[in-house]
Amino acid sequence: MTANDEHSYYRELADGTIKQVNPFTGVQVWTVPGRGSRPLSRPITDPRPITDADRVAACAFCQNRVLETPPEKSRLIPTLSTGASSADDSTEIMRGYRVLRHVPAGDLSATTAEFRRIPNLFEILSWEYWHANHGLELPADARHWQEDYLSDPAGLAHVHRILDSKFAAQGLDLQATRLSAADLRGESAPFFAGGHDVVLARRHYADDATTTAGLAGSGTLSVLEHRAFIAATVATMGNLYASNPEARYVAAFQNWLKPAGASFDHLHKQLVAIDDIGHSNDEVLSRATGDPAMFNRWGPDFAIGHNHILAANDDAVAFVGFGHRYPSVEVWSTDSCDQPWRMDAGKVDAVSDLLHAMHVAVGTDVPSNEEWHHRPVGVGTPMPWRIILKLRVSTLAGFEGSTKVYVNTISPASLTARLLPRLVSARRAGRIAEMRIGAECDLPRGILQSVG
């Protein structure tokens, strides 16, 4: 990387302004002095004491309200749980949890799910979209599950309830109990074969919470719980690709807190199969094709050169990024594989551990988005698996809309300085996995194996 190259993407001016252009997407960002002193967090105003009922039923994603969400595709339960059964019972273990698939409606309360995979009731790309535009039909296993579920009185009542909720939200004058058998199967098809899934964590509030301010976020999970959360998300991604031959990309993301776009302040990730790789991937590919080394050059290498490295382990690295609309932390896998569902479990856990540590350092009262990036299927250009954690600490307004210049209020160096002491404190308290932090990370240039 030459001085001229860096000057094109990252310039520090005499007054302290930093002008940035994201090398991968072309997004233009300015960090202006004097605008970055605001705190990261947005504490909940007027918190109230929580009750035992709040812990299990605060929102529709909570464990005592499972019948308010569509039929469950899978759940993870502790391996020592009893009373577990599913329509596809197995002894599959994922990160120390037993996997139950297609649990009948009548058995949903028999076990406590630490993590659940459910369909999104309001898909970004509907099942009808795939059926009408691509001729997609229910796969045999999904149709078999649907028939089993609807033939069970408890399952039928559950589907009726969810469909009625959906019809009401859409302003439709329909009642599920009045649908013909064929129409019922058609309307409920998205529950059994849709391409937009949600992976839910159990807790709404942290175990030690006493008020509604004590939300359970990624950083309040244990290291092992977070590994299971990430593993369930990765497995869902692989399954969505495998079940839909027309899917060109599966977008994975996490919206934490309502200012970041969350429907509920309950920890969850979303995965959406789409029939296009998306503009962002197009932009990256246009730059990286013929120069895959740019991922090293403008990712970890740049962070090493500017002392923006936060943490590292043997298979991943975390650093503060630049050229983002919001202050951002990036976690990159350094493994030779760039599609997470094809990775060894330990390689996925390495990313999970660093991502978990970043959430611990940032705190649960900071609205944020996780954006997952990986090489799309059918694309030959290497694209390392990486997760960008964007901190939603500012609001885009007219200036950004009219100029497409985004004012990011916190510089990369400032964010690095804020987070490093928190990581050290978290490690001292035993809240994060073993890792090297800050100056302990003696990293070579070119550590991303997937790009040579």
N, C-alpha and C positions, 0 to 999 in steps of 0.2 A: 504494500500500500504506500503510495507516494504522498508527499505533502499536498500536492494539487488534488489528488483523489479525496483526501480527507477534507480539504477546504471546500470541495463541492457539496459535501454531505453534512459537515459539522464545523461551524465557524463560531468562535468566541470573539465578540467585538470588544472595542475598548471600554465601553460602558458596562460590560458584563452580560449584555444580551447574547444568547446563543441561538443561532439560526441553524435549523436542522432539516434535512430531507431524508426520509426513510429510504435506504438504498434498495429495499425490496419492493416497496409499494409506491414510492414517489410522494408520499404525504409530506406536506411542508408544515413545520412546527417552529414557533419561536418561544423561547423562554426569556421573559423580560424581568429584569431586577425589580425588586420591591413588591412583586405580586405573589411571591412564594412563601410568605411567612405564616399563612393560614394553617391551622392544624389539619392533619389527615382525616381524623375521625369526625363522625357526625352522631354524637350520642343521641339515643332515643329521648325525646322530650316527654315529660310527665309520666315516667314509668310507674306502674302499679304493682302491688304484690301479686305473685302468681299462686294459683291453687293447684292441688293435685290434678284436677280435671284439666287445667290449662296445659299441663305437661304432656298429656296424651290426646288432647282434642282441641288444640288452639286453632287449627286450620284444617282444610280438607286433605292435606298431606300427612296428617298425624295418624298415629298407629290405631287409635280407636275410631277412626272415620274411614276405614279402608273401603267401605261400600259406597263412598262418595266419589271414588275414582274408578276408571274402567278396569276390566278384568286384568289380573296381575300376570305378567309374563314370567317373572321369576322373583325369588327372594333369597336372601342370605340369612341364615339363622345360626346361632352358636352350635357347635358340633355336639354338645351334650344335651341339646333340647330334646324333649320327649313329646309325643303326640303329633309329630310331624308327618304329613302325608301330602302327596301331590298327584296330579293326574299322570305325571311322568316322573315317578319316584326314582331316586337314584342315590348313590353314595358319593356324588361329585363333591369335591371339596375345593373351595376357592379362598386362598389366604386364611386358612383356619376356620372358615365358615362352611356350613353345608348348604348346597344349592338345591332349592326346591323350585320346580317349574310347573306352571299351569295349576296352581293350587285351586281346588274347587271353592266356590263362594262360601259354602258351609264350613270350610276348614280354615278360613282366613284368620280366625281368632284363636286357633289351636296352638299357634306358635307366635313368637314375637320376632318380626323381621328387623334386622339391623339395617338392611338395605333392600329396597324393592325396585323392580323395573316394571313400569306401567306405560300404557300408551298415553300420549297427550290427547286430551279430549278435543282440542282445537288445533289440528295439524297445520303446519305451514304449507306443506304440499299434501293435499287430502288423498285418501285412497281412491276417490273418484278421478283425481288428476292422473294417477298412475294407470288406472283402468282405461280411461277414455283416451289418453294420449299415447300410451305404450302397450295397451292390450293386456295389462297385467291381471292375472287371475289369482285367487287364493291358492297358495301352495297346499299340497295334500295334508301336511301336518297341521297347518293353520285351520283348514276346513274341518279336520277331525277334531281339533280342540274346540272349535266353535260348536260343532254338533254335540259334543259331550257337555259343554257348558250350558247350552240352551235346553238340553234334555233333562237337566237337573232343575227342580223347582226353585232352589235357592239361586242358582246361576241365572235362570230366566228372569226372576224378580230383580236381580242385580242389574242385568242388561236393560230391562225396562226402565229402571230408576235412572240409570245413566243417560239413556236415550232421551227420556223426558226432560232431564236437566239440559241436555244439549239443544233439544227442540225449543225449549223456553228461552234459552240464551240467544238463539238465532231468530226469535220472534215468529216461529212456525206454529201453526195451529194443528199440531199433530200429537197423538198419544200412542206410545209404544204398544200398549195392549190392544190397540185397534188395527195394528199392521198385519198384513197377511204374512204367512210363514216365509214366503220368498222375500217380501219387503223387509221383514225383520232381519233376515240374514244379510240382505244388502246393506241396510243401515248400520248393522253392528259389525260388518266386515273390517272397518278400521281398527276395532278393538283387538282383532286377532291377527291381522297381517299388515297393519299400518307401518309407515316408515318414519314416524316421529315419536320417540320414546323419552321417558323421563326416568332417571335413576334417583331415588329418594333415600335420604338418611332418616333414621328413626326419630331422633330427638328434634323437638322444636326449641326447647330451652336447654341450656347446659345443666348438667347434674347438680352443680353447686349454685345455680341461679336462684335468687329470691324475688326478683322483680322481672317485669317484661323486658327490661334492658339486657337481660342475660341470655341472649339468643345463642343457639348452638350453631356455629359456623365450621368451616373446614379446619380452622386453627384450634377448635375445642375438641376435635377428634383425637384419639390416640394415634401414634404412629401406625400401629397395626390396623386400626379402623380405617385410617386414610388409605392405606395400601389396598384394603378390600374395596373401598369406594372407587378408587382409580381402576382396580382390576375389573370390577363390575362394569364400569364405563367402557373400558377397552374391549371387553367381551361383547358388549352390546354393539359397539362399532363394527366389530368383525361379523357379528350375526346379521346386522342390517345390510352389509355388503353381500354376504352369502345368500340372503333370502330374496334379494332384488337384483337381478342381472342388469337392470337398466340404471341402477344407481352409479353415478360417476364419482360422487363424493359424499361422505358422511360428515357433516359439520357437527362438532361437539363444543359445547360452551356451558358456562355457569354464570348466571346472573345472581349476584348476592345483594340482597336488599332492594327495596322498591326503587330508589333513585337509580339503580343500575338495571332496571327493567324486570325485576322479579315480580311474579304474580303474588307470591306468598313469601314472607320472610322465614322460609323453611328451607334448609339446605337441600339442593337438588342440582343435577346436571341434566342437560337436554342434548339429544342427538337427533339429527334430521338428515335423512337420505335425500339427495337432490340429483337431478339429471343433468347437471352442469358442474364444472369445477369451480365456478364463481370468478368474479372479476379480480379478487385479491390473488387467487392462485394464478390466474392469467398474467397478472402483472409480475409476480415472482418468476414465473417460468420464462417470460420474455427477457428477463434480466439474467436468469441463472443458466439458461440453455447455452451451452458453449463455455460457460464460466462458473461451474458449480463451486469452485473454490471461494466464490464470493460469500457463501454462507459462513465459512471460517473467518474470512477477512472482515466482514461487517458484523459478525455475531461475536463469538468468544474472543477473537483476536483484538477487536476494537476495545472490548471491555477490559481485557488484560492491559492494553496499552494506556488506558485512561483510569485505571484503578477503580473500575466499576464492578469488579467481581465480588459477589456476595458470599457464595458457598460452592462447594464441589464435593463429589464423591467419586468413586471409581468409574461410574458410567453416566454421569450427568453433571451439568454445571448451571449455576444460577447467577444472573447478573442484572444490573439495571440497564434497560434498553434506551434507545433514543429514536427520535423521529416518530413518536406516537402522539395521538391527540390528548392522551392522558398520561400522567406519570405511570411508568410500566416496569414490571419485573419480568424477566424472561427465564424460563427453565428449559434447557435443551438437552436432549439425549445425545450422548457422544457415541452411541453404539453404531455399528455398521448397518443395522436394519433401520429403515425409516418409516415403517408401518407398524404401529404399536401392537396390533392384534397378532402379529407374526413374531413378536419379540419373546425372548425368554422372560420368565416371571421376574427374575432378579433385576433385569434391565428396566422393566416397567417400574419395579419398586424403587429403583434408584431415582427415577424422575418423581415418583410419588413423594419420597422422603424430602427432596428439596422443595417441591411445591408446597408440601405441608408446612415446612419450616418458614417459607415466605408468608403463608397465611398467618402463622403464629406471630411473626414479626409485624405484619401489617395491622392485625387486630380485627376482631369481628364487627366493630362499629364503623368500618370503612366500606362504603359501597364499592363493589368491584365486579369486573367481568373476567372470567377465564376464556381465552380463545385458544382452541387447539388447532395445530397445523401439522399436516403430514403429507406424504406423497400420495396423490390420488391414484386410484387403480387405473391401469392403462397408460400411465405416464412414465416415461423412461428416465427423465431428468431427476437426479437425487434431490430430495427435499427433507432435511432432518426433521424428526419429530420434535416439536417444541410447543410449549404452552406459554402464552403471554398473559400475565395478570395485570390488568389495567385498573388503576385506582380512580374511581369516578368522583374526584374531589373538586371538579369545576363543572360549569354548565356552558355548553356551546351556545353562542348567541349570534346576533346579527353580523358582527365583524367576521366571524368564521364563515358564516353562510355566504357573505358577499365576496370575500377574498379567497376562500379556501386555504387561508393561513390560520393554523390552529395555535392558540396561545396556551401553552402548557405551563402551569404556574410553578412547577418544581423542577429544577435542573437535575440531570442525572447524578451529578456529584452530590447535590443536596440530599437526594433520596438515598443514595448510598450511605451517606453519613448518618442519616436517620435510622436506617434499618440495621446496620452492622452491630451497634450496641445491643439492640433488641435480640438479635440472633445469639449473641454471646450470652445474654441473660437467659434466654430460653434454653440454651444448651446446659447452662449451669443448673437450671431448675429441672432438667430431665424431661423437658416437654417435646424435644425433637430428636430425631435419629442422630447417630454418629455421622459427622461430616466435618470437612475442613471449612473454616470461615475466614473470609477476608484475606489478610496477608499470609495466612497458613496455606493458601491455595497456590502452590508453585506450579503453575500450569504452562505447558509448552504451547507454542503457536500451532495451529492446525490440528486441534484435538478431535474434530468431528470426523469420525471414521467413514460415515456414509457418503461423504463427498470426496474421498481420496486425499 
